Structures are given as C-alpha cells and as structure tokens.
Amino acid sequence: MPLSKPLTPKSPTFWKSVLLLALPVALQMLLQSLLGMADVVMVGDLGPEALAAVGLAAKLHFLLLVMMSGIAAGGSVLIAQYSGSKNSEGCRNTLSVTLAVGVAVIMPLVAAFAIAPQVWVNWINPDPIVVAIAAEYIQITALVLLLTQIAVIYEASLRALGNTTVPLIGGAVSVLVNIALNYALIFGHWGFPAMGVAGAAWATLIARAAHMILVVGWVYATRHSFALGVRDICARVDWPKVKRYIVFALPLVANYTLWGVGNATYHVLTGFAGTEALAIMGVIVPIESLFFALFIGLANASAVLVGRALGGDNHDEAWRLYRFFDQLTIGLVVSGCLILWLIRPWVIAIFDQLDPAAEALLADVLAVFSLLIWVKVLNMMRIMGVLRAGGDNKFCLAVDISAMWLVGIPLYAAGVFFTAVPFAAIFALMYLEEALKFIPVVMRIRKRYWIKNLVKAEAK
C-alpha cells in the first residue's frame, strides 16, 4: 500500500510497516541459511570430497541466483515506485517484462547445466573426485535454475507491493521439503535408496519445484493483480518496454552478476588453497547467510519504504528513512558481531565431522569474520536499501566492481598462489574491497543523487 503520509520511528504504523516488511524476509533468509547449513552437515558425513563438491555446486547456484536476483530487483525497484504513485498498470507491465527477460536469460544456462557439466566443471576445480561429484549434482539440478528464476521474480514483485508473507511461506515449505528429502534420499531412510550426493540434488530439485508452484499458484488462486495469462504477459511485452527496462536494469543486473562471479571466483581460488580450505568455505557460506538474514530483511524494508517515498515525491521522508535504517543497522551489526565472537565454540561443535586441524582453522576464520563483517553489512544496507531504491545503479556498479575486480580478487589470488600464510589471513583479504568502497558509498548518499522519482523520469 502506498504511503499516504510521512511516517516516523515514533509512529506505531511505521514500526508495523518495518516489521511486516523486514521480519518475513529475514525469516525466509534464516530458513534458507539453515537449509544450507543442513546440507553441509548432512553431506559432510559422506567425506571431505562430497562436502567440497556440494559446496562448489552450491556456490555456482548462488552465483546464478545473484544474477536472477539482479533481474528481479530491476523490476521490483520500478514496481515499488509505481506503487508509490498508485500506478497498478505500470506494476503489471513491469512484471511482464521482467519475466520475459528473466526466462530468456536463464534458458541457455539451464542447457549448460543439463548437458555434460563435467566438461566445464573441470575448468574450475583441480580435484577429479570433486569434479565428478559436483557435475552429477549440477546436472540433476539444471531445471532448478528456471524454477528459481520464475519464483524469485514473483517474490520480489510481491515484496515491492508489501506482501512478504507469501514468499516466506513458499520459502518455509521449500526448506522443510528439502531437509526431509535430504534425510530420506542421502542416507536411504523411510524406504528410499541411499543416493548420497545425488539424493541431495534430487531433494533440491523437488523442493524448488514446490516453492515455485506454491508462490505462483497463490498469485493465480487469489486472482491477484499479477495473475496474468500467458497471452496477457506477451501482449504487455514490446520492444520499447523491454528497452526501457534493459536501460534501467542492465547496470543493476551487471552489478549483481559481476559481484556474484567475483564471489564465486573467491570460492574457486580457495579450491587451490586445498580441499580443507574449500571445505571451510563450504561451512562459512551458510553461516554468513545466517548472519546476513536480519540485515537483508532490513535492506528490503528500507528499499520498499524509500522507493515508495520517492515514487510519491516524499523526498524528505526518504532521507529520514535512510537515517533511521542506517542507525538501526549499526546498532544491530555491532551486537551481532559480539555475539558471534562469543559463541564460536558452539558453532564449531556443530561441525563435528571436521578433524582437529580443520576445527582450528574454522575457529580462526570465524574470528576474522566476527571482526570484519560489520563493514560488509553497512555497505550492503546502504547500497541495496538506499542507493538502488533511487535507481543509482551506475554508481553502485562502478564502486562494487572496481573494488572487487581491481583490488580484492587480485590480492586474494596473490595470497593463495604466492604466499604461505595461514588461510585465515588470506580469508581476511576478502574484506579489503569492502573497506575501499565504504567512504565513496557514504559520500554518494550524502550528496543525495539517489533521491529521484523514477516513474516521472520514465514518463518524460
């Protein structure tokens, strides 16, 4: 629902809006993180090669999920501002174009996953056992890419209108189905055959199908304004609309994709530091996602509320919202880092399949994570929750990618290939890029270039 009047942190309506937008997203991210952790713990019992292979495959899926999220985010930013200007037809047109572009982009990648993945997985990992296991997982889960793309676009569009409950329910069902099928298919419980890593892959495919069917099914069962027929979607997609979407969203999609490729590059480089280091990264990924759950929820709430304020020409309100979410994030991230530092022994105890040397390495990596993650969280909140809500996509692309590809990744690669320092020290190099973009992001926000009405600009 568009904002009818400015809201302040003293208003109960404001806190209700924040909680309704943030908590479901945070809970969904929490569930997905727990799922990732459950996958790692359950597959870890099959040995370090299986753990490394599933971690590698999960990283590739994560990379493509990031790209899909960029496509969906391009539509959701516009839908939030159309919502703020009470233009429901613009919302439906944007959804249609986003779906058309998303499906067109993802289908070649589905084919690449389905047809002989062992040919190209071999390029990104030197261990032939890990390659064989990862390729089997990737081939089984090829269709997951299309199912996820459709679900992600509908979820982002619903969140832009303030509906975070349906995506949460869909995510919760997906997690429960995935964990139950993991238990049944990996180890052969409940009368099912023990399929190992292949069982985990089939569990993922079935769970993602259930997720997409539930979310999209709800849209059509309730006759939501997004319940468009295939002909209606096609009729709304024409080259002028696609061109406008591409011009607006391309920097955003490129930003998400190049960031995702860079994130995956860190993971691939880690494989050359040894299978033990790669296994530790497989453990850290779901822990990082777990830690980020709350802050991604807050970033979503910020983006929706700031986007609606901008679409309704409430510029002062947009600035007040930025200040509030920034201060709230600082308080929460400092508290979260302290808590994570204190509970490290309990976190390590969860992964009891690791040997003593790997446990010691995990303890060191968690210490580095606890000390440095705050800068990454603040950058994420300011970029995802503020700058992108105002369509400042080109700046976000420039600062994100230059810091990662010109500084972060080269130094990390140098640490892996040309030094003999412990992996925890190499891991710390991943945060150098966040430190480099911290000041430029703050300065950009203070200059208020992001405070603009995208709906009006498109209409001109």
N, C-alpha and C positions, 0 to 999 in steps of 0.2 A: 504493500500500500504506500503510495507516495506520501512524503512528509507534508502535512498541512500547515505546520507552524514549527519554528525553531525549537529544538529540544536541548536541554542542558543536563549535565550529570546530576543535578538536584531533582530532576523530574523523574517520578516513578515510571512514566511512559518511556523515557529514554533508556533506563536500565532494563525495562522489559524488552525493548527493541534489541538492545545489545545482547541480552541473554538468549533471546529467541533466535538470533542470527548466529551467535558465536558458539553456544553450547552444542547444538546438534552437529555442527561441522567439526568441533573439537572431539566430540564423542565418536563421530564416524572415523576421524583420523586415528583416534585412540584404538578403535576396534581394528582398523587396517594395520596399525603398528603391532598390536598383539597378534594378529594373524601372521604377519611377517616373522615375529619372534617365535611363534608356534611352529612355523615352517622350518625355521633354522634349528630349533631344539629337536623337533621330530626327525628331520632328515639328518641331523648331526649324529644320531645313533648309527647311521649307515657308514660312517667314516669320514675323514677329512676331505677326501676327494669328492664325495657326494655333497658335503657341505659347501665346498668351494664351487662346485658346478652349479648347484641351485642358487648360490649367491650371485654367480656370474649371470645366469639366466634371468634372475630377478632384477639385476641391475639393467639388463637390456630392456626388459619390460618397463622398468621405471623410466628409462630414457625415453621410450616411446610414449609412456603415459604423460611425461612432461610436455612433449610436443602436442599430444592430444589436448592437454590442459591449456596450452597456449592458444590453440584453435578455439576451444570453448570459452576461454577468457576474453578473446576478442569480441565474441558475441555477447557475453554477459555484461561487459562494461557498457556496451551500447544499450542493452536491454534495461540495465539499471537506470541509465539516464532517460531512456524513453518512458520508463515507469514514472520517474520524477516529473516528466512533462505530461503524464497521463495519455500517452500515445500507444494504445494497445496494438494497433495495426503495425506500427513500427516494430514492436516486440516480436510479432509473429513473422514478419518479413525477415527480421534478423535471425530468428531461429532457423527458418527455412534455408537461408543462405549458408549459415554455419554448418548445418547438417550436410548440405551438398558438398561444400568444400572439404569438410572433415572426412566423409566417406571416400571422396576422390583421392585424397592424400593417403589414406591408410591402406587401401586395397593393394597397391604394389608391395607394401611391407608385409601384408598377410601372405602374399605369394612367396616373398623371400624367406619367411619363417617356415612355410609349409614345404618348400622344395629344397631338399638337400642342404639343410643348415650346417651340416658338418663341414661343408666346403669352406664357408666363411668364418665359422666359429674358430676354426684352426688359426685364423689370422690374429686373433686377439687373446689367445692363451697358449703357452708353450707346452702344457701338460696334456699328452694324448688321452689319458684316462678322464681328466676333467672335461676335455673337448667332447668325447664320446657321450658322456652322461648329460652334459649341457645341451648338446644337439638333440638328443632324444626328447628332453623336456621342452625345448623350443618348438620342435616340430608338432608335438601334441597340442601345444597351447597357441598355435598360429591364429585360430579363429577368435581367441580371446581379444586380439587387437581390435577387430571390428566391433565386437560386442561392447568392449570398453569405450571405444570412441563414441558410439551412439549414447551409451549411458552417461558418459561424462558431459556431453553437450546438453542433454536434457537436465542433468543435475545442476550444472552451472546456470542454466537459464531459469530454472525454478528458484535457485538461491537468489538470483538477481531480483526476483519478484518478492523475496522474503520468505519463500517456502523452503525451509531447511529440514523439515520433518521427514518428508518422503525420501530424500536422498539418504538420511540417517537410517531409516527403516530398511531401505534397499541394501545399504552397506552392512547393517547388522545381520540381515538374512544371509548375505554373501559370506560373511565371516563364519557364522555358525555352520553353514553347509560345508564350507571349505575345511574347517577344523574336523568336523565329523567324518568327512570323506577322507581326509588325510589319515586319520586314525584307522579307518576301515581298509583303505587301499594301499597305504605304505607298508603296514605290518600284517595285513591279512586277518583282520578281526571281523566279527559278525558274519562269518561265512564267505567273505570276499577273499580272492587270492592276494598274496603278498607281492606287490608290484614294485616296491622300492620307490625310486625317484619318479618312475613313470606313473605310479599311483598318485604322487603329489601333483603331477602335471594334469592328470585327468580330474582330480579334485578341484584344481584351479579353474579348468575349463567349465565344469558343471556349475561351480559357484558363480562365475561371472555371467553365465547364461541366465541363471536365476535372478541375479542382480538386475540385468538389463530388462528382463521380462517384467519384473516387479515395478520398476520405476516407470518405464514406458507404458506398461499396462495400466498403471494408476492414472496416468495422464488421459488415456482414452476412456477408461471406465468411468471417470468422473466428468467427462466431457469438458475438460479444462480448455482454456483458450488456445493452448498449444496442441490440442488434439486435431492435428491437421492430416487430411488424407494425402496419399502419395501424389495424386494429381494436383491438389491444392499446393503442396510444397513445391512441385515442379513449376506450377504457374507463377509462384512468387519469386522464382529464381530466374533472373535475367542478367545479361552481361553488365549493365550499369550498376545493379545492386551488388553483384559479385565484385566488380571492380572497386566500388566504394569500400566494401568490406576488406578486400585484399590490401588496399592502400592504407587503411586504418590498422588492420590486424597483422600485416606482414612483419613489421618490426617486433611486435609482441610475440608472434609465433617464432620468428628467428631468434629472439631473445630466449624464450623457453627452450627451443630446440638446441641452440648452441650451448646454453647453460647445461642442458641435460647431457649433451655429447661430452662436454667438459667434465661433468660429474662422473660419467661412465669412464672417461679417459683416466681419471684418478684411480678408479677401480681396476681398470686394465693394467695400468702401470704398477699397481700394488701386486698384481699377479707375478710380476718379475722380481718382486722383493721376496718371493717364496710362498708356498702354499699355506704356511702358518699365518703369514701376514694377510693373505687373501681371506682366510677363514675368520680372522679377527675383524676384517672389514665387513664380512657377512654378518657378524654379530652386531657390529656398530650401527649398520644401516637401520634395522628396526628400532634400536634404542634411540637413534637420532629422530626417527619418525615419531616415536612415542613422546619424546621431549617436545617436539615441534607441534604436537596435536593442538594444544591450547592456543598457541600463537597463530597457527594457520586459521583457527576459528576466529580469533580476534581480527586477523587481517581481512577475513571475509566480511565480518561485521563492519569493519571500517570502510572497506571498498564499497559495500552496498549503501551504507548511510551517506558516505561522502559523495558517491555517484548520484544518489537521489537528490542530495542538496544542490549539487552542481547542475543537474538537469532541471531543477526548479529555480535556478538563478539565486539560490541562497548562499552566496559566496562567503559571507561572514560565518555562517553556520558550518560550512565545510572546513574553514580554518579552525574553529573551535573543536570540531570533531577530531581533526588531526592532533591538536594539542592534547586532548583527553586520551586518545588511544596511545599516543607516544609515552605519556607519563605512566599510564597503566602498564604498558609493556615493560618499561624499565623496572618498575617495582616487582613485577612477576618474574622476569627473567633472572634478576639477581637472586631472588628467593629460590627459584628452580635450580640454579647452578649450585647454590649452597647445599640444597637437599641432595642433589645427585652426588656431590662430592662425599657427603656423609654416608650414603647408602651403597657406595661402590662394592663393599664386601658382599652384600646381599645380591647385587646384580650379578657379580661373578659367580656366586654359588648356583645361580640358575643354570649356568652352562657347565655342568659338572662333567660333561664328556671331554672337556679340554684337558690336556696334560698340564703339569705344573708350570712348565716354561710358557705355554700359551696363556695360562691364567695370569701369570706375572705380567706378560705383555699386554693383556687386556686391561689389567689394573692401571698400567701406565697410560694407555691410550684413553681410558675413561677419565683419568686425571687431567690430561690435556684438553679433552672435550669439555670438562666441567669449567676449566679456567678460561676457555676461549669462545665458547658457543654463543655467549651473550651478544657479541658484535654481529654475528650472522643473523641472529633473531631480530635485532634492531634494524639492520639493513632490509631484511625481508618485510617487516611490518611497514617501513617507510616506502619501499618500492611497490609491494603488492597492494597495500592498503590505502595508499595516498596517491603516489605519482601515476600509477596505472589507472586509478579511478578517474583521473582527469585526462587520460589519454596521452600522457607524456612518454609515449612508447619509444621514441627515437633516443631520448636521453638514457632511458633505462637500458636499452640495447647497448649503447656506446659504453656506459660505465661498467655494466656487468661483464660484457665480453672482453673488453680491453684488459680489465683487471685479471680475469681468469686466464685468457689465452696468451697475453703478453708477459705476465708475471707469474701467476700461480702455478699453472701447469709446467712451464719450463723449469721452474725451481724445484717442483716436486719430482720431475723426471731426473733432474740432476742429482737429487737426493737419493733416488732409487738406484741409478746406474753408476754414479761416480763417487759415492761416499760409503762408508762402513758404519755409519751412526745407527743407533737403535731405531726400530720402526716408529716408536712413539715420537721421536724427534722429526722424522720425515712426515708423519701424520700432522704435526703442528704446522708444517708449511702450507697445508690446505687452507689455513685461515688467514694467510698473508693477504690474499686478494680481498677478503672482507675488510681488513684494516685499511687497504688502499682506497676503497670506494666509500668509506664511512663519511669522510668530510665532504666530498663532492655531493653526496646524496643529501646531507643536511643543508648545504648551501643552496641546492636546487629547490628544496622545499621552501626555504625561507624567501627565495625570490618570487615564489607564487606563480611560476609559469604554468603550473598544472591546474590552476583554478580557471577552468573554462567549460562552457556548455557545448558539448559535442553535438547535441541534437540540433541546436541552432546553426552551428558551423556546417553541418551536413546539408542543412536546408538551403544554404546560401548558394 
